[in-house]
Amino acid sequence: MSGLKIVMVSSEMTPFVKTGGLADVVGALPAAIAERGNEVCVILPKYADIKAPMELYHSPMGVWMGGVQEWCSVYRSRLGDIPVYLIEHDNFFNRHGLYHDTNMTDYEDNPRRFAFLARAALQLCVDKNYSPHIFHVHDWQTAMLPAYLATWDWSGTSLAYSSSLLTIHNMAYQGKYHKNNLNYMGIGWEHFTYDKFEDHDGLNMLKGGIHFAPVVNTVSPTYAREITSGQGYGLDSSLLSKGHRFGGILNGVDYNVWSPEADNLIPYNFSKENMDGKWGCKMALQDTFGLDRNPNEPLFGVVGRFTSQKGYNILASTIEPLMHRSGAQMVILGSGDKDLEGFYNHMAQKYPNRFGCHVGFSESLAHLIEAGSDFFVMPSLFEPCGLNQIYSLKYGTLPIVRATGGLNDTVANYDPETGNGTGFKFYDFTPEALFGTLAWAVNTYHGRPDHMQQLRWNAMSSWFGWNMSAEQYEHAYYLALQ
């Protein structure tokens, strides 16, 4: 086989639409797979907020659901050399938010919206007589596609020999809804069983996808072990039933975007051979948050969603001890839990020269924090892969992480005897363990400057490009075809 034809189907993709790391993966992985001689395209919903240039490609397109014919249109855009097709259906996608309303309440019709997306992706290929070898789907939003491919009759169509692969980016989100949605979705009730879609008398879209996808993976080897040994949110046995057809493939990052040598969102560029620009970025970061301009005080950076899963509850308990006892600064960028937003804003008012907070999100500020901080803190309860710690490594900003999921796979713990490592790890999900590690980092910063220099060099020499991940995905595609 000279090369594979792969159709990725996702609910989000950078730069078209993004709520989290899924979008970054789908924005970068297709190009890496295409570079290996494969043909790749992506199918997305055409949400109201997408502003990318596009052209009408196929209209009208009829999509048969469970006794209902839905009509839609398909638009075409591009990301570099990758074709991107956007499914327009105003009743499903022309609304605020991707998955929930402004009150963070899930849309009740989510199972119908995303089942339609999966069916529309298949229908587009049939209408255009396109024969992909693999449909690569992501998370619960597109997990219905392997079920449609396996349970509907595609003989005599371009999909007669197509297979699928399901990537799980976060096991905590499974698409659990009322079972009556099965009627619209067009999945027979014979599949509403414990090993397929049934979950406590409700519908679990991810569970059905796991059953029907020939190959399933998640986004780091450690997370793959965790979610099959008690942390799978009830689906451990479903994953274990896949045997060798389930595993972890570590995410990569796009170094065209996240590289201190070429980053156009930071005021000074730098490299591991010449770090002068990093110290300029540190002063710019201190100025931006109104901190004391002090090159000799360690600066901790934090970027992310204010949730307990990300560990911001235990981080909150370390702020005042850190401000009182360790001679350090911290800046934090993010939003989420309103109590945590209020707490971090209060800390910024209480320690205006040493603690800075920006509630919201800014891409340029996120880059500046990565470039200007000495340490980057990610105290996650669980983390399927994580990307910010990998960005931090490239910027010589040493990650401080809980040893879970992809954080454990990508950060090598500091060895005080040799100076080896790329960051600092802790294991217990407690404020005490986190604070002890922050203090350890501060002591190393002040007392072991030679080791700090070595750690930065090691970190910036790390490589987590998509080329290695793309090769592993290619092997998984061939396994799905067997």
LINKA-V462354 format. One record per pair of residues at least 6 apart in sequence whose C-alpha atoms are under 8 Angstrom apart, sorted by sequence separation. I is the first residue (numbers start at 1). J is the second residue. D is the distance in whole Angstrom. If there is no record, write none. Layout:
I:J:D
I:J:D
This chain:
12:18:6
17:23:7
18:24:8
34:40:6
63:69:6
64:70:6
77:83:6
78:84:5
96:102:8
100:106:4
101:107:7
125:131:7
137:143:6
154:160:5
182:188:7
191:197:6
192:198:5
197:203:6
198:204:6
210:216:7
218:224:6
226:232:7
227:233:8
230:236:7
240:246:8
256:262:8
257:263:7
263:269:7
270:276:7
286:292:6
287:293:7
304:310:8
306:312:6
307:313:7
308:314:8
322:328:7
323:329:7
335:341:6
348:354:8
370:376:7
392:398:6
393:399:7
401:407:6
402:408:7
414:420:6
415:421:6
427:433:7
12:19:8
33:40:7
62:69:6
63:70:5
76:83:7
77:84:5
99:106:6
100:107:5
125:132:8
182:189:7
197:204:5
217:224:8
228:235:8
229:236:7
239:246:7
262:269:7
270:277:5
286:293:6
348:355:5
392:399:6
401:408:8
413:420:8
414:421:4
426:433:6
444:451:8
445:452:6
15:23:8
62:70:6
63:71:6
76:84:6
77:85:6
99:107:6
137:145:7
197:205:6
227:235:8
228:236:4
261:269:5
269:277:5
270:278:6
347:355:7
348:356:5
413:421:5
414:422:6
426:434:7
444:452:7
13:22:7
14:23:5
31:40:8
62:71:5
63:72:8
76:85:5
77:86:8
227:236:6
228:237:7
260:269:5
261:270:5
268:277:5
269:278:7
347:356:8
348:357:6
412:421:5
413:422:6
414:423:6
12:22:7
13:23:4
14:24:5
30:40:6
61:71:6
62:72:7
75:85:6
76:86:6
197:207:6
260:270:6
261:271:6
268:278:7
283:293:6
389:399:6
401:411:8
411:421:8
412:422:5
413:423:5
414:424:6
12:23:5
13:24:6
30:41:7
60:71:6
61:72:5
74:85:6
75:86:5
99:110:7
192:203:8
196:207:6
197:208:5
228:239:6
260:271:6
283:294:8
378:389:7
411:422:6
412:423:6
413:424:5
414:425:8
426:437:6
13:25:8
14:26:7
15:27:7
30:42:8
60:72:6
61:73:6
74:86:6
75:87:7
195:207:8
196:208:5
228:240:6
268:280:6
283:295:7
345:357:6
399:411:7
411:423:6
412:424:8
413:425:6
425:437:7
13:26:5
14:27:5
59:72:7
60:73:5
61:74:8
74:87:5
75:88:7
149:162:8
195:208:8
196:209:8
267:280:8
268:281:6
282:295:7
344:357:6
345:358:8
376:389:7
411:424:8
424:437:7
12:26:7
13:27:5
59:73:5
73:87:6
74:88:6
149:163:7
267:281:6
345:359:8
411:425:8
58:73:6
59:74:6
72:87:7
73:88:5
196:211:6
266:281:7
10:26:7
57:73:8
58:74:5
72:88:6
73:89:7
195:211:7
196:212:8
279:295:7
376:392:7
56:73:8
57:74:6
58:75:7
72:89:5
146:163:8
267:284:8
408:425:8
424:441:7
8:26:8
56:74:6
57:75:5
71:89:8
146:164:6
341:359:7
389:407:7
56:75:4
57:76:6
146:165:8
179:198:8
55:75:5
56:76:6
93:113:8
146:166:8
385:405:6
386:406:6
390:410:7
54:75:6
55:76:5
92:113:5
182:203:8
370:391:7
371:392:8
376:397:6
378:399:7
379:400:7
380:401:7
381:402:8
383:404:6
384:405:5
385:406:4
386:407:6
389:410:8
8:30:8
54:76:5
55:77:7
179:201:7
181:203:8
370:392:6
374:396:7
375:397:5
376:398:6
377:399:6
378:400:6
379:401:5
380:402:6
382:404:6
383:405:5
384:406:6
385:407:6
389:411:8
401:423:8
403:425:6
54:77:5
122:145:8
143:166:7
179:202:5
224:247:6
374:397:5
375:398:5
376:399:5
377:400:5
378:401:5
379:402:5
381:404:8
382:405:6
383:406:6
399:422:7
400:423:6
401:424:6
402:425:5
403:426:6
404:427:8
53:77:6
54:78:8
118:142:6
178:202:5
179:203:5
224:248:5
316:340:8
330:354:6
331:355:6
332:356:6
333:357:6
334:358:7
335:359:5
371:395:5
373:397:6
374:398:6
375:399:6
376:400:6
377:401:6
378:402:7
380:404:8
383:407:7
398:422:6
399:423:5
400:424:5
401:425:5
402:426:5
403:427:6
52:77:7
117:142:7
118:143:8
177:202:6
178:203:6
223:248:7
329:354:5
330:355:5
331:356:4
332:357:5
333:358:5
334:359:5
335:360:5
370:395:6
371:396:8
372:397:8
375:400:7
398:423:5
399:424:6
400:425:6
401:426:6
402:427:6
115:141:8
118:144:6
119:145:7
176:202:7
177:203:5
216:242:8
221:247:7
222:248:7
328:354:7
329:355:6
330:356:6
331:357:6
332:358:6
333:359:6
334:360:5
335:361:7
371:397:7
398:424:7
400:426:8
402:428:8
114:141:5
115:142:7
118:145:5
131:158:5
132:159:7
135:162:7
137:164:7
139:166:7
176:203:5
177:204:7
211:238:7
215:242:8
221:248:4
313:340:7
316:343:8
333:360:7
334:361:6
370:397:7
402:429:7
114:142:6
129:157:8
130:158:6
131:159:6
133:161:7
134:162:6
135:163:6
136:164:6
137:165:6
138:166:6
139:167:6
140:168:8
175:203:8
176:204:5
207:235:7
210:238:7
217:245:8
218:246:8
220:248:5
221:249:6
300:328:8
302:330:8
306:334:6
312:340:8
316:344:8
319:347:8
323:351:8
333:361:7
115:144:6
119:148:7
129:158:5
130:159:8
133:162:5
134:163:5
135:164:5
136:165:5
137:166:5
138:167:5
139:168:5
175:204:6
176:205:6
210:239:7
216:245:6
217:246:5
218:247:6
219:248:5
220:249:5
221:250:7
298:327:8
299:328:6
300:329:6
301:330:6
302:331:6
303:332:6
304:333:7
305:334:5
306:335:5
307:336:6
393:422:7
87:117:7
111:141:8
115:145:8
131:161:8
132:162:6
133:163:6
134:164:5
135:165:6
136:166:6
137:167:6
138:168:6
139:169:6
174:204:6
175:205:5
215:245:5
216:246:5
217:247:5
218:248:5
219:249:5
220:250:4
297:327:7
298:328:5
299:329:5
300:330:5
301:331:5
302:332:5
303:333:5
304:334:5
305:335:5
306:336:5
307:337:6
13:44:8
126:157:6
131:162:7
134:165:7
136:167:8
138:169:7
139:170:7
174:205:6
175:206:6
207:238:7
214:245:7
215:246:6
216:247:7
217:248:5
218:249:6
219:250:5
220:251:7
297:328:6
298:329:6
299:330:5
300:331:6
301:332:6
302:333:6
303:334:6
304:335:7
305:336:6
306:337:5
323:354:7
420:451:8
6:38:7
8:40:7
10:42:7
12:44:7
17:49:8
126:158:6
174:206:5
217:249:7
218:250:8
219:251:6
297:329:7
299:331:8
333:365:8
419:451:5
423:455:7
4:37:8
5:38:6
6:39:6
7:40:6
8:41:6
9:42:6
10:43:6
11:44:6
12:45:8
17:50:6
87:120:7
125:158:7
126:159:7
140:173:7
174:207:7
333:366:7
419:452:8
422:455:5
3:37:6
4:38:5
5:39:5
6:40:5
7:41:5
8:42:5
9:43:5
10:44:6
11:45:6
16:50:6
125:159:8
139:173:8
140:174:5
141:175:7
306:340:7
420:454:7
421:455:6
422:456:7
2:37:8
3:38:5
4:39:6
5:40:6
6:41:7
7:42:6
8:43:6
9:44:6
16:51:7
139:174:8
140:175:5
306:341:7
416:451:8
419:454:7
420:455:7
3:39:7
7:43:7
16:52:7
151:187:8
419:455:7
422:458:6
423:459:8
122:159:8
400:437:7
421:458:7
422:459:5
291:329:8
331:369:8
400:438:7
420:458:8
421:459:8
148:187:8
42:82:7
44:84:7
46:86:5
41:82:6
42:83:6
43:84:6
44:85:6
45:86:5
46:87:5
47:88:8
414:455:8
40:82:7
41:83:5
42:84:5
43:85:5
44:86:5
45:87:5
46:88:5
289:331:7
40:83:8
41:84:6
42:85:6
43:86:6
44:87:6
45:88:6
46:89:7
166:209:7
195:238:7
41:85:8
43:87:7
166:210:7
48:93:7
47:93:5
48:94:5
46:93:6
47:94:6
48:95:6
49:96:8
166:213:6
45:93:7
46:94:8
47:95:7
48:96:7
165:213:6
168:216:8
381:429:6
164:213:6
165:214:6
166:215:7
167:216:6
168:217:6
169:218:6
31:81:8
163:213:8
164:214:6
165:215:5
166:216:5
167:217:5
168:218:5
169:219:6
379:429:8
31:82:7
47:98:8
65:116:7
163:214:7
164:215:7
165:216:6
166:217:6
167:218:5
168:219:7
30:82:7
165:217:8
167:219:7
63:116:8
65:119:8
64:119:8
379:434:7
63:119:7
171:227:8
63:120:6
398:455:8
398:456:7
397:456:7
63:123:6
172:232:8
396:456:5
62:123:8
144:205:6
147:208:7
171:232:6
172:233:6
291:352:7
292:353:5
396:457:7
398:459:7
143:205:6
144:206:8
147:209:6
150:212:7
171:233:7
290:352:7
291:353:4
292:354:7
397:459:8
61:124:8
143:206:6
146:209:6
290:353:6
291:354:5
303:366:7
393:456:8
396:459:6
111:175:7
141:205:8
144:208:7
145:209:7
291:355:7
315:379:7
396:460:5
140:205:6
143:208:7
144:209:6
147:212:5
291:356:7
314:379:8
394:459:6
395:460:6
111:177:7
140:206:5
143:209:5
146:212:6
147:213:7
289:355:8
290:356:7
303:369:8
393:459:5
394:460:4
139:206:7
143:210:8
146:213:5
289:356:5
302:369:8
311:378:7
312:379:7
393:460:5
394:461:7
289:357:7
301:369:6
310:378:7
311:379:5
312:380:8
394:462:7
112:181:7
116:185:7
140:209:8
301:370:7
310:379:6
311:380:5
393:462:7
111:181:7
115:185:6
310:380:4
311:381:6
309:380:6
310:381:6
45:117:7
112:184:7
301:373:5
308:380:8
309:381:5
310:382:7
44:117:8
112:185:6
300:373:6
301:374:8
308:381:7
309:382:6
310:383:8
111:185:8
299:373:5
300:374:6
301:375:6
302:376:6
390:464:7
298:373:8
299:374:5
300:375:5
301:376:5
302:377:5
298:374:6
299:375:6
300:376:6
301:377:6
302:378:7
298:375:8
300:377:7
43:121:7
285:368:6
285:369:7
303:388:8
281:368:7
285:372:6
284:372:7
285:373:8
282:371:7
283:372:7
281:371:6
282:372:4
281:372:5
282:373:6
280:372:8
278:371:6
279:372:7
111:205:8
278:372:6
266:364:7
265:364:5
266:367:6
265:367:6
266:368:6
265:368:7
266:371:7
9:118:7
260:371:7
9:121:7
318:431:6
322:435:8
326:439:7
317:431:6
318:432:8
328:442:7
314:429:8
22:138:8
68:184:7
314:430:6
315:431:7
318:434:8
322:438:8
326:442:7
66:183:6
67:184:7
314:431:5
318:435:6
322:439:8
66:184:4
65:184:6
66:185:5
67:186:7
315:434:7
65:185:6
66:186:4
314:434:8
65:186:6
66:187:7
271:395:8
272:396:8
7:132:6
5:131:8
6:132:6
9:135:7
5:132:5
6:133:6
7:134:6
8:135:6
9:136:6
10:137:6
11:138:8
4:132:8
5:133:5
6:134:5
7:135:5
8:136:5
9:137:5
10:138:6
4:133:6
5:134:7
6:135:6
7:136:6
8:137:6
9:138:7
4:134:8
6:136:7
11:141:6
10:141:7
11:142:7
10:142:6
259:391:8
9:142:7
258:391:6
251:385:7
253:387:7
260:394:7
250:385:7
252:387:8
259:394:6
260:395:6
251:387:8
258:394:8
259:395:7
253:390:7
253:391:8
298:442:7
22:169:7
298:445:7
250:406:7
223:383:7
223:384:5
223:385:7
220:384:6
219:384:6
220:385:5
218:384:8
219:385:6
226:405:7
223:404:7
224:405:8
222:404:7
223:405:4
222:405:5
223:406:7
221:405:7
222:406:6
272:456:8
220:405:6
221:406:7
272:457:6
220:406:5
222:408:7
219:406:7
222:409:7
221:409:7
272:460:6
220:409:7
272:461:8
255:465:7
253:464:6
254:465:7
252:464:5
253:465:5
254:466:7
251:464:8
252:465:5
253:466:6
170:384:6
252:466:4
169:384:6
251:466:7
252:467:8
169:385:8
252:468:8
252:469:6
251:469:6
250:469:6
249:469:6
249:472:7
249:473:7
28:253:8
25:251:7
28:254:6
25:252:8
25:253:8
245:479:8
215:476:7
215:477:8
215:479:7
215:480:6
214:480:5
165:476:8
165:477:7
164:477:8
165:480:7
164:480:7
163:480:6
163:481:6
162:481:8
134:477:7
134:480:8
134:481:8
133:481:8
21:386:8
21:387:7
32:466:6
33:467:8
36:470:8
32:467:6
36:471:8
29:466:6
33:470:5
28:466:8
32:470:6
33:471:7
33:473:8
29:470:7
33:474:7
